[in-house]
Amino acid sequence: MADLIVSFREIGMEDVATVGGKNASLGEMFQKLIPLKINIPDGFAVTADAYRLFVQHNQIGEAIQDHLKQLDLKDFSNLNSVSSSIKKLFLKSTFPDELIEEIEGAYRKLCEANGREVDVAVRSSATAEDLPGASFAGLHESFLNIQGEKKLLETVRSCFASLYNARAIKYRHDRGFDKHEIALSVGVQLMVRADLACSGVTFSIDPESGFTNAVLITGCWGLGENIVQGAVIPDEYLVFKPSLEKGKKSIISKKIGSKTKTMIYEKKGGVLNLDTPKEKQEAFVLDEKEIETLGKWAVQIEKHYQMPMDIEWAKDGNSDELFIVQARPETVHADKDPYVLKEYSLTEKGELLSSGYAIGNGITAGKVKILHSPAEADLLEKGDILLTEITNPDWDPIMKKAGAIITTKGGRTSHAAIVAREVGALAIVGAEGALEKLKNGDLVTVDNSSGKIGKVYAGKLKWKTQEHNFKGLKLPKTQPMFILADPEKAFNLSFFPNQGVGLMRMEFVVNGSIKVHPMALVHFDELEDPEEKAQIETLCKGYSDKQEYFVDNLSQAVGTIAAAFYPKDVILRMSDFKTNEYAHLLGGSQFETGEENPMLGFRGASRYDHERYREGFALECQAVKRVREDMGLENLKVMIPFCRTPEEGKKVITLMKKLGLEQGKNGLEIYVMAEIPSNVILAEDFAEIFDGFSIGSNDLTQLTLGVDRDSEVLSDLFDENNPAVKWMIAEVIRKAKAAGKKIGLCGQAPSDNPVFAQFLIEEGIDSISFNSDALLKGIENMIEAEGKGK
């Protein structure tokens, strides 16, 4: 007789046909990963043969097929009624005696092994489930906190019936699985008391970009169903695999989620979803050691399965131990061609109405349609922008019809996010406040073109689309690099052909994410404006030390970009705010004095060892040191802007050494911007101090021609092709090469003008850095120029 029940310790991935993908994976992990000190809860599987026995015993097989034959395969108008009829057949059926005996016996063994009547999770596992390309995400039922033999039997029967959920029937039809025999196994697994602690989902790659060197971990208080269902915005952590392997601080990003709900056990069985207390909403669910443990486990699981994995974890509130409770192949990037990328960009600006986590890369426009349940599906017209609070698997057929999906709850590992990726739909999840800001019928543009944050704009904006195929593309000998500021775009851009980042602008992070003048954090108690003080307190919530707020946020942003391009060079320019720009930061007006000409005033290197900014520069250096030494991202280099004299350069190098950034130590290179005529005239002297140069063509043009680059009146005179500017550029390249120093250029001209690119290459420049939208055109011009130079 076929096995009706098998223990997890008896099954592995070769048993998918018997126990389904979910259970086969649990058994595989129980056998192979527990020896690696990864905790997996014990349990057993009710096999597909047990399911078939149940169907045969109750003689319902023919009736199931009769109902399925009545299904309207064009419009699926009777999908719900067909599903309901089939499920009734199961729910009024009885178990054969031998199956009752086997299930109850296996449950009693679990109870005896644990010395008590255990509570279990009961999960469906279809025999074609969790294979690459077929996630079956949430299509069948799962039940938590089940106790006692009678309740367990009822729950197994409900799982059997869920093979014919409406969403599961439709999914199988869409995927062509309805032509094959599908059966259902049921996994019975010891519950981890996450209701007393926390739980979540881990992806062994970044699920949005497919970036393979990062592990994404999400977490919430209580049971993890809230994350899977998208009922909460979870905490989010990014772990960098190479740093993990080197034993360095591997967490490159931590973002706190609102986590407004906590799912716990109900005493009678089942679960309750309660409001999360405010103090827990504002606290991370995992400490750094736990985050890194889950990161290590994800890497080990991925190595074992030899493919990217989607993993569920839980922490037991009684023992404080972490457990892996599920693992399945990540399905979205399994068949993706890494050499083909589509690039989208808005060509006009609009009013920003809402934002959240971007799922999918693209831009679309349509009318907002607010739906509160799948029962309102007929109100949605093809191409409408579906706006709702939360989705579950019943929404799947509707989601395919929508032009884009916006949910006010959920994170990047929620059901809405996973299904949107799988069907290729655009989505924005966790768009808090969108239901208040958007109305039925509003025409909006959904923009998911700029990294992790998706934005909703008023009206239909214009955009452009480009498809790039990098297969077989050879890079020029001169290094093409990025000019980059936004860490949210880094993982996506890392797939473009490049040799790293030639200029990362620190100001973007300080202005966009940190928002506070560093000196206002150092001297917080001395701030005079009570309103600004209150705003800074809000931003620094969760940080007992306000200076740590600056260092932590800056190091995460810089670390993310350094990780995205690792092991290629990422050159970070230290802050180059002008006094008028610094004054706009919170608390800034108290530390900045007005200047007639900020462009030529207190900026760049002259600030770093001055009493008005020395402590702020120390925070910048502390962040850089954390990225290089703690995170192990030694591909990060630094660059000093607007350094007027060699003496000033020496002073900065000495100061940086005092602050823990010693030139040459662990390969630390310190570059200087060549953007002032003195940098060119005295290039030999600067070359003795710095490891290389980066030509800042905008400032060099401005200062060579005496033209204010911001002046509209003089804009016709601002031209880097002017012979005087080109002489300056050629001269500094010549002197750098003679001194054996690297030299690059950051600017738009080589992508706009093939002749300018040819000029740079003929002069022997080592690298040219481009904004992301100009990189490919720049590479084309560089290859053409190198061809002409032969």
N, C-alpha and C positions, 0 to 999 in steps of 0.2 A: 504494500500500500504506500502511496505517495506520502511524503512528510507533510503534516498539516501545521506543525509548529516547529520552528528551528530557533535555537538560541543565537544571539548576535555572535557569540564566540565560534559558531559553526559556519558562518557565511562570509562571503567576500564578493568582489565585483564580478566574479564569474557567475554569480547567482541572480543576476538581474531578472532573468526570465521567470525565476521562482518567487522572488521576494520584492521585485521592483527596484528602481534606482535608489530611492531614499534608504530603504532597509539594507540593500547590498552595500551601500556606502557606510552605513553605521556599523555593519558587521566587519567590513574591511578595516575601518578605523579602530574598532575594538580589538581586533587581532594584531594589527600592524603598528598602531600608533601609541597604544598604552605602553609598550616597551620603550618608547621615546619620551615617556613621562608627560604625555598629553592625556588629560582626563576625559574619558568618555563614559557616560552613564550606561549601566547594564540594561539588558532587556531581551525581548524575543520578537520574532515575526510570525504572524499568522499568514501562511503562504498563499500564493495564487491558486494552488491546488485546493486549499481550504475554501477559497471563494467559489471555485468551480463546483466543489462538493455541495456547498450551500445552494447554488443555483439549481443543480441537478436534483438535490433532495426535495426542493420545493417546486420543481418542474416549471420554472418561470423563464427558461431560456428562449423558448419559442415565442412567448408573449412579449418579451423584450424586443425581439426582432420585428414582430408585427407592429409594435408601437413606433419603432425607428423607421419602418417603411412608410409610415404616414407623415413623416417630417417634411415640411415645406423647405426644400433645399435651395429655393431661389431667394425668398425674403425671410425665411425662418420665422414666419408669423405665428406658428403654433409651437415654437421651441419650448416655451415654459410649460405648456399643457402636456406635451410629450414627456418632458422630463418628470413632471409631477406624477404622471401615470406610472412610469417605470419605477420611480422611487417608492411609490405605494406598494408595488409588488414585493419589494425587499422588506419594507418595514412591517408588513403583516406576515412575513415568512418566519419559520422557526428553524432553530439550529438542529442538525443531526446530533444524536447522543455522543458519538465519538468526538465530534468537534467541541462540544461543551466540555467534555472530560479533559481534552488536550489543553484548551485555553485556561480552564480553571486550574489545572495541574501546573501549568507553566507560571501562572500568577502566584500560586501558593509557594512555589520554589523561590520566586523573587522575594516574597514576604519572609520566608524562613531565613534566607541569606542575609536579610537586613534586620531580623529580629522584631518585626512589627508589620502591621498591615500597611503596605506602601501605597502611596499615591503615584499614578502613572500618567504620562502623556500618551495619547493614542492617535497615531498619525497614519493617514492613507499613503500608500506607495504603489502607484500604477506600474505595470510591468514595462511600459515604454518611457517611464518618467526619468527626469533628471539626466537625460542624455544630451550631449552637445547639440544645440539647435532646437531643443524642446525642453523648456523649463517647467511647464505645467504649473507655473507659479500660483499657488493658492487655489487651484481648480477643485481639488478634493478636500474633504473635511479633516480638520485636526481638532482634538479635544484635550483640554488640560485638566489636571487635578481630578482624575477619575480614581475612585476607591471602591473596593469590594468586587466580588466575582459577578454579581448580578448586573451591576452598573457597567462593568467592563464588557460583558456580552452584548448589552444594549448598544454600547458605543461602537463595538466592532461591526454590528449590523448597520449602524448609521454610516460608518465609513464605506462599507460595501455599497450602500445605496448612493453614496456621493460620486461613484463612478459615472452616474448618469445625471449629475448636476447639469443644468442648462448650459452653463459656461464651459463645462468639460466636453459635452457633446459637440458644441460649436467649435471649440478649439481643435478637437480631433478631426472634425470635418475639414477645417481650414488647413490643417497640416497633413491631411491625407492618411491619418492614422485610423480612420473609421473603416478602412479597407482591410485592416489587420485585426487579429484577435487581441483584445486588450483585457487584461484581468486586473484584479486589485489585491494587493497584499496589505496587511495592517501591521504597523510597528507599535510595540508596546514597550515604553521606555521609562525608567525611573525618573520622576520629576526632580529637577534641580530647584531648590527653594529660592528661585530668583525673585519671587514675590517679596521676599525679605531683603533683597539686595538689588541687582540690576541684570540686564541682559542686552543683547543686540545682535548685529549682523556685521560680518567681516568679509571684504572682498580682497583676494590676494593680488589684485591689480586695481588701478584706478578705474572704476567702472565707466566713467564718462569718456575719458580720452583713450583708454586701453594702455596707458603708461604702465609698463611692467615692473618698474623698480620701486613701486610704492604699494603699501597695504593700507586700505581704507577700513577703519573701524568706526561703527556707529553704536551708540548706547543710550539706554533710557532706564529710569527706575522701574522696578517690577518686572513683570513678564514681557517677553519680547514681541508678543503679538501686536502691541501698539506701534512698534517700528514697522513690522511687516505690513500691517494694515494702513500705515501712514497716518495714524491717529495723533502722533506727536512729531515735533521737530526735535530730533535727537542730538546729543553731543556728537562731534565728528573729529576723528583723529587720523592723521596721516603718518605712517611709519616708513622710513626710507631703508630699503633692504640692505644696500651695501654698508651703511652705518651700523645696522644691526649685526651684520656678519663680522664687523671689525670691533664689536663690543663698545661702540660709541653711543652717545645720546642719539637715538634714532628717530625721535618724534619731531617731525619738521613742522607740524601744524596741529593746533588744538582749537576747536571752536565749540563754544557752549551752546546747547540748544535749549529751547524753552521747556520741553518735557512736561507739559501741562497736566498729563494724566499718568497715573500709576496703576497698573493692573495687578491685582492680588487675588489670593485664594478666597473663595467663599467657604464658610465653615461646613455648609451642607454639601459641598462639592461644586465644581464650576468656578467661575471667576467674577470679580467685581472690578469696575474701572473707576477709580477715585481721583479727585482733584489732587495734584501734587502740591504740598506746602511750598510757599514762596522761597524759603531758604534752600530747599532741595532743587527747585527749578534753577537756582543761581549757582549750584555746585556741580562740579564734574562728577560723573558716576564712577570713573576709574582713576586710580593714581598712576603715575608714570611707570612704575614697575609692572603693574597689571597690563597697561597698554603695550609695553614691550613684550610681555609674555604672550599676549594674543598675537602680536606681530610675528614672533618666532614660530608659534604654532601654525600660523597661516602659511609661512614659508615652508615649513616641514610638510604640511598637508599638500601644498602645491607641488613640492618635489616628489612626494609619494605618487600622486596621481598624474604627474607630468603634464599638467594643464592648469590654467587659472581657475580658482575655486570661489564659490559663494558659500559662506560658512555662517552658521548660527551659533552663538555662544551664550552662556548663562553663568552667573555667579551665585553660589549657594550662600544664603544669608546666615545659615547656622555654622557652616564650616569655613566660610570665607574663601572657598576654593573656586577656581574657574573651571568650566567644563565646555567641551564642544558637543553640541546636541544634534547638529546636522551639517552635512557638507555635500554640495552638488557642483557639477561643472558650471562655470560662468558661461552663459550661452550667447551673449551679444557679440563678443569679439572673437569667438571661435572661428568664424568663417570670414572675418573682415580682412580685406587686402590693405596692409599697412602702407603700401606705396601710393594708394589713391586717396586723395583728400579733396573735399569740397570746402571752399572758403566763401563765407558770406560777409558782407559789410553794408551797413546803412550808408546812404549817400546824402541823407538830410537829417536834421535834428528835429526832435519832437518833445512834447511834455511827458515826463516820466510819471506814470501812474502807480506802478507796483513793481516789486522784484522778489525773487526767491532763487532757489537752486535750479540751475539750467540742466535739463535732461535732453540730450540730442543737440546736434549742431545745426543751426539754420535760422531762417527768418521767415515769418509768414504773417498774413494779415487776415482779419475776418471780424464778424460780428460776435459780440459776447453773448453766450447763452448760459444762464444760470440754471443748473439742475440740482435738485436736492436728493434724488434717488434714481436708480436705473429705470424705475417704472415710468419716468417722464421722457424716455428715450425718443419717443415720436416727435418731441418738440425740437430736437436737434436736427438741423439741416447740414448736409455735407459741407465741410469747410468752416463751420462755426467754431468759435473758440469756447470750448467747454470749461465753465467755471463752477467748481463745487468745493465742498469742505474736505472731503476724503473720498477715496475710491476703494472698492474691494473687487474681487474677481467677477462679480456680477456685472461690473461696468465694462468688461473686456470688449464685447461686441460693439458697444457704443464708442469706445475710445478710438476704434479704427476709423470711425466716420468723422471724427473731429479734426479740424485743421490744426489745433493745438489743445493741450489740456493744462489748466491751471488749478492747483489745489492749494487751499490756505494752510493745510497741515502736511506733515510728512517730510521725510528727508531723502537723500540720494539712494537709500536702500529700501525705500517703501515699495509697496505693491504698484502704485501708479508709476513710479520711476522705472521699475523693472519691466513692466509691460510696455510702457512707452518706448523704452530702448528696443525691446524685442520686435515690436511692430513698426519701428522706424518713425514713431510720432514725436513731435516736439512737445515738451512739457516743462512747466515751471512748478515746482513743489515747494511747500513751505512759504507761500506768498502771503504772509500774514497781513490782514487788513484789506485784501483784494476784494472781498465781498462787500465792503463798505465803499471802496473807491470806484468799483466798476459796476455798471448797470446793464440790464438786458438791452441788447440792441446797440450798445456802444461799438463803434468801429475802432479797432485797436491793432497795433503791430506788436507781435511777439518776437523779441530779438534774443536769440541764444547764440550769438556769434562771437561773444567776447569772453569765453572762459566759463568759470563755474557759476557766475551770477547771470540769471535770465532776467530780462527787463520787458515791461509792458508799457508801450507808448500810446498816447492818444492819436487817433486817426490812422490812415493808411500811408505809411512813409515809403519812400523809394529805397530800393536796395539793389546790390549787384551780387552775382554769383560767379565763381570761377571754379572749375575742376582742374586739379593738378595730378599728374601721374609722374611719380618720381622714379619709376622702375628704370634702371639702366642709366639714370642721370649721373654724369661724372662731374665732380666738383672741380672748379678751377684751382690752379696751384696757389693763387692768392686766396687767403682764407675769407670766405663769406661768413659774417657773424651778425648777430642780432643787436639792435638797440631795443632794450626791453625795460619796462618798469613794472608792469602788472603781473604779480605772481599767479593770479587766477588763469592767465593765458599760457603759463609756462609749459605745462604738460602737453597741451595740444601742439604748441609751436615746436616742441622738441622733435616731432616727427618730420618736420621740414628739413631739407638738406641744409646743413649748417656746420660751422666749426666752433660753436659756442656763442657766448654773449660778450660783445666788445664794449658795451656800455649799458650798465644797469643804473638807472637814475634813482638814487635814494629818496629824492624829494617827493616822488609819486607816493611812496609808502607813507612817509611822514604826513603828507597833505591829505591823502585819501583814507588811510586806515588809523593812523595814530592821532592826528588832528590837534595835537597839543605841542606847544613850544617846549623843547626839552628843558630849558632853564626854568619854565613854570612848574615842571615836575620836580626839579632839584630844589627849588625855593617855594614849594607850594604854600607853606605857612605864611609867606610874605605877600601873597597875592592880594591885591586891593579890591578887585571887582568880585562881589559876592555871587553874581550870576555866572560868571566864568568859572569860579571856584566850584559851584554846584555842578556845572556841566562836566568839569574834569573829574569830580568825584564819581559821577555816573559812569563815565568812560572807564575809570580805573576800578570799577567794582570787581571784587574778587582778588585784587592785588593789595596786600598790606603795605607794600613799598611801591610808591608811585613811579619811582625811577625804573623799577622792574617792569612796569607796564610798557614803557618805551623799549627797553632792551628785549623783552620777550616778543613783542609784536614785530619789531624790526628784524630780529633774528629769524623768526618764523617765515617772514616774507622773503628775506634774502636766502635763507636755507632752502625754501621751496624752489626758487629759481636755480640755485646752485645744484640742487638734487636733480632737477628736470634735465639739466644738460651734462651731468656728471658722466665721465671724468673730464669733459672739455672745459676750457677756461671760461669762467664767468668773472668779468671785471666790474667791480662795484665802484662807482664814483661816490666819494664821500660827499656830504651835503654841499650843495651850491645854491642855497636860497639867497636871494638878495634881501636887504633889510625890509623893503616894502612887502615881500612875500612872507617872510618870517612873522611880520607884524600881524598878518591875517590869521595865524594859528591861535588857538585858544591860549590866553595868557601872554601872547606875543607882544602886544603893544607896550607892556610894562618893561620889556627887555630890549626893544629896538627903538632907535632914534631916527627921526625923519632925515632923509638925504636928498639933496637936489638931483643927484644922478646915481641911483642905486646900482646901475649896470657897471659903473666904474668905482663903486664904493666898497663898503665893508662886506666882502663876499669871499668865498673860497678859502684858500690856505691862510689868509690873514686873520680869519676868525679863530682858527683852531687853538692857538696858544694865547689868545687874548682873554683878559679877565671877564669880558662880557659873554664869552661863549665856551671857555675852556672846559667847564663841567659838562656842557652839552656834548662836546666832541668826545669826551670820555665815555659817555653813554653809547655813542656811535661805535667807538672802538670795542667796547664791551660786547656789543651785539655781533660784531665781526669775529671777535675772538671765540665767542660761543659757537658760531657756525663752523669755523675752521677747526677748533680744537675739540670742543665737546661733541659736535655732530660728525667730525671727521671729514668735512667737505673742504679738503685742501686745494680743490680746483678753484676756490674763490680767491681772487686777487683784488687789490684795491687801487684806486686812482685818485690823485689829488688834483682838484680843479683850481683854476685861476691862481696859479703860483707865480708871483711876479718876479721874484729874484732867486738865484741859487741859495742865498743865505736863508730865505724863507723856507725853501725846500728842505735844507739841512735841519732847520728848527722843527719842522713837522715830523721828519724821520726820527729825530731824537725823542720828541714827545710821544710818538706812537710806540717806541720801544719801552718808554716808561709805563705806558698803558697796556703793555703785554703783547704788542704786535711788533715783533722784531723782524726786520727785513732779513730774508734768507732763511729764517727758522721755519722748519717744516715746509720749505719751498715757497714762503711768502714773498711774492713780488709786489713792488709798489711802483705804479706808473705815474706819469704826470701828463696833464692835458697840455697840448701845444696849441694855445689859443690866443697868446699875447705875442706881439712882435719880439719882446725880450726872450721868449722861449726859443725863438728861431735864432736870433742873433747870438745868444749865449747857449746854444744847444749842446756844445761840447761840455760846458760846465754842468748843465742839467743832466747830461748822460752819465757823469761821474756819480751822481746822487741817486738817480732813479733807474729802474730796470727796463723802462721802455716809455714810449710816447703814444698818445692818441691825439690826432689832430682834430680839434673842435673847429670845424670850418665856419660855423656861424659867427662865433666871437672873433676868430682870426680875420675874417672878411670885414667885420664891423670895425675892428681896431686898425687894420691895414689901410682901409679906405676912409676911415673917419666918418662912417655912416651908421647912425642909430638903426639897428636891425628892426626895431619896432616902429619906425617912422614910415607912415604911408606916403608922405610927401617925397621921401628920398628912396622909396622902394625900387625905382628904376636903376638907381646907382648901386644897389646891393647885389653883387654878382661875384660868385666864387671863381668864375671864368676870367675875371679881370687879370691881365698879365701880372700885376703887382701881387695879387693873392696867390696866383699859380707859382710865381717865383718863390714866395714865402714857403709854400707847401713843398716844392721841389728841393729847396735848400734844407729844410728840416729833415726831409727823408734822407737826403745825401749825408748829412751830418750824423744822423742816427745810425745809418748803415755803416759809416766809417768807424763809429764807436762800438759796433757789434751789438746794438740795442734794437729791440723790436719796435716797429712803428705801424700804427693803423690809422684809419680815418673813420669818423662817425658822421654821417650826413646823407642827405637826400640826393645830392647832385649825381653820384655815380649810377643811380638807378634811372634818373630822369634823362641823363645825357651820356650816351655811349662814348662820346669824344672825351668827356671828363674822366670816365672810367679808364679809357685807354691811356690818358695822360698819367694817372696814378700808377698803373701797372708798368708803364714804360720807365717810370721813376723808381720802381722797385719796392713799392709799398708791400708790407707783409699781410695786412688784412684790411677789409672794408666792412663796416657795420651798417646795417640797414634797419629801418622800421619794418615790422612784419609784412605790411602790405606792399613793400617795395623789394623784399628780399629776392623773389624769383626773377623779377625783371633785372635786378642788379646782377644776379648770377649769370643771366643771359648776356648782359653787357660785358661782364668780366671774361667769360669764355670767348666771346667774339674778339675782345681786345687782346687776349693772350694768343689767339689764332693769328691776328695781324702782326703780332710781335715776332713770330717765328721767322 
